[in-house]
Amino acid sequence: MQLLPWGGKLTSESLRFFSPIVIWTRFSSSPHNHSVLFSAFKEYYQAWLELMDRSDEETDAFQIALNCEAQHKYLTWRSEKDPGHGVLKRLIGEDLAKNVIREFLFNGVSDLGSKTFLDYFPEYRCEDGKVNEKRSMIGKSFENRPWNARGEFIGDRVKIV
C-alpha cells in the first residue's frame, strides 16, 4: 500500500465488481513507479496462472450459465459507465469510441448475453426510458481502500452485490 497507494475515489457501485486485492492507484510518472507497477502486475499474473493450473474445469451447466451472466453484467456495466468514454469520444468521435469500448476494451458484451444495461441496473432508467448519464448515482465514493488486510469490506455498511 505504500508503493501503490489507493488511487482516489471509487464508487460503491464499482466495488461490486472488484476484488479486495485490486490495484487501484495513481502516482506520478517515474521509472521507479513504472517498475513497481510492472512488478505488481507480474505478481498478479503469476498468481492468476497458478490458480488456473490448480483449478478444475467447470462442468455444471447451471454454474457456467451463472458465470457467463456475471461476466456479461460486468462487461455491460463497464461498457456503459467506463470513465474513459469521454476522452475517447473527444479523440475519435462517438461512434468509433462506442465501437472500441464494446468490441475491444469490453469484448464479449455483445456475445455473452442479451440483457441490456437497464435490465441489470434499472435504477439508472430515466423517465424517458433512457440511461441516466451520470457515472455514479448510488451510495458513496471511497477515498481509501474499503477492505481490511483480510479482504473484508469495512465501508459504512454498504451492501456489495
N, C-alpha and C positions, 0 to 999 in steps of 0.2 A: 504494500500500500504506500510505502514511502517512495518507491521508484515509479510507480504508476498510480498517482493519486486519483481519487474519484473525479470524473470529468464534468461535474456540474449537474444541473437539473436533468432528472429522468422522471418521466411521468409515471404515476401509478398504473396508468393504462398499459404502458410499455412493459412494466415489470412482470406482467403475466406471461411474457414470452422469454424472459431472461433467466439464466441460471445464476445462482448466488456466486459463482466463480467468474462471472462475466468481467471482461476488461472494458471498463467504461472510463476513459481517461482523456485528458487534454494536457498538453505540455508544450513548452517552447521547442521549436525545431533545432535540434543539435545532433551531431553524430553520436554522442553518448546516449541521448534519449531514443534515437532510432535503434541503436544497438540493444538497449534494454527492451524495447517493444518487440523487436525481432526475436530476441531470446525467449521472451514470454510466449510469442506466437509458436515458436518451435516446441516449447514445452507443452503447450496446449495440444498441438498437433500430434506430438508423440504420445501423449496420454490418450487422445482420441484413437490413434492407431492401435494402441494396446487394448483399449476397450473393445474395439471392433474385432480384434483377434480372439478375445475371450468370450465374445457374445455368440449366442446361438441364433440362427435364422428364425425369425418369427414365422410360424406356420398357421396360427389360428386366424382364420379369415375375418372374424369379428374384430380382433385386435389390429390386424392390418388395416381394416377399414377405419377404425378409430385413429390410428396413426396417420393415415392419409388425410383424414379430415382435420386433424390437429395441425398438420403441416400446411394444408390449404388455408386454414384460418389464419395462421401466422403470415403466409405469403399475401393473403388478401389484406390483412391489416397493414403490412409494410408497403405494399404497392399503392395503397391509398394514402397513408399517413407518413410516408418517408420524408424526412426533413430536407433531403437533397433535391426534391422535386422542383422547388422554386428556382434553385440555381441552374439545374438542367434546363428548365423551361426558358430561362433568360438566355442561356448559351446556345441552345439548339432548337428552340421552339416547342410549343405544347405537344404536338402530335408525336414528334420524334422522342421527346422526353418521356411521354407515356409508354411508347414502344420500348425504349431502353429499360425502363423500370419494370415493365411487365414481362418482357421477353428475354432480358439479360440479368438484371440485378435480382429479380424475384421470379426467375423462370420456374414454371410449374403452376403459377396462379391460374393460368388458362386451361390447364390439363388435369389437375388433381381433383377438381370438384366443380360443381355448377352453382354453388351458393354465391350470393353477392355479398359485398361489404355490409349492406343493410340487413341481410339475413343473419349474419353473425353479430352485428353491432347495431341493433335497431335504435339504440339511444342516440344515434347520430342522424336520424331521419328528421329533416326539416318539415315544416307544414306543407311545403310544395312537393314533398316526396324526394327531394334531392338530399345528398350527403352534406352535412354541416362541414364547412371547410376548415374550421378551427382544428389545429393539430391535436389539442388536448381539451377535453371537456369535463372529465370526471376525476374526482379525487384531488390529489396534491402532487407536487413535484418534490423529488428527493434531492437535496443538495449534497447529501452524504450517503455513503454506502448503507442501504437499508437492511443488510444482513449481518449477523454476527459471524465470528470465526468458525462456527459450526454450520453456517449456511441457513440459520433460522431467521425468518423475517422479523425485524424489530421495529417496523413502522407503527404508526398510530392506528393499529387495529384495522388497517385497510385489508380487505379480503382480496387475495390474488387468486383468480380462477382462470 
